[in-house]
């Protein structure tokens, strides 16, 4: 039976103006562990230094020696994003994906989650005099220029983290430079963004806002748009987390020698396979998609031993995503997943 957690009337508000990526990752881990008991939180923070944020499903690149860019893998999927100095991060952690709407986790379809939880950010922008819009997918824009990027994850416990990064003193045109420095081999694929494609709070308001100022606006935004209240909370800094192991979890091994990729709504979907005796020995999906991690883990396990035939792959993919709690967004039709794996079989 699916868990039914009451809508939390009050969320913790946590403001952390200067964190290391490791501390931030550990903070979300702690909040996600607390969430199934019915506790929710809005965490607003800034990361020190220059940070390249990988989505949960990106392959792990090898930065060159002496690289000053910190690689950081967040909990949610989606595209690679600039973080760190000049950007403000947001984590909304809830007991389940519909927790601010209903007690039933499935009351919000996966494709509705970002549309719902982005509303507090839009109201915060409106309070600041910034005419932001959510046109869909993973972007918040001002006059068609990217101001913020969003994503989310739903864990096996049902807990949700909705993540956003807001351009304050810098903008998303920083991404290509960060990728060039931290991933000169081009392991992580990303489209080119220029100053004409992006904007920032500094450009809109004439000055950047710090984490505390953004948090104040977000608090009022979520109160107005989603009807929640907040209690301030201080979260002890805790870096007791294997950040290196977390980052390295999707390192590509040489035996995964079958590969195919396809352009998608958010960027790229990749399939990496190893075959043995006419069957899939191991499979890894990578790229810019947004999915609940238990579904991807289950699919990769289910593909082990699967006959190396398109029809068998299609059945495995369909079976995993037939479960209502499972989803994959940003790739277009579900058949894109099975077709990409089938293309890798043929290489």
Buried (B, 14 or more C-beta within 10 A) or exposed (E): EEBEBEBBEEBBBBBBEEBBBBBBBBBBBBBBBBBBEBBBBBBBBBBBEBBBBBBBBBBBBEBEEEBEBBBBBBBBBBBBBBBBBBBBBBBBBBBBBBBBBBBBBEEBEBEEBBEBBBBBBBBBBBBBEBEBBBEEBBBBBBEEBBBBBBBBBBBEBBBBBBBBBBBBBBBBBBBBEBBEBBBEEEBBBBBEBEEEBBBBBBBBEEEBBBBEBBBBBBBBBBBBBBEBEBEEBEBEBEBEBEBEEBBEEBEBEEEBEBBBBBBBBBBBBBBBBBBEEEBBBBBBBBBBBBBBBBBBEBBBEBBEEBBBBBEBBBBBBEEBBEEEBBBBBBBBEBEBBBBBBBBBBEE
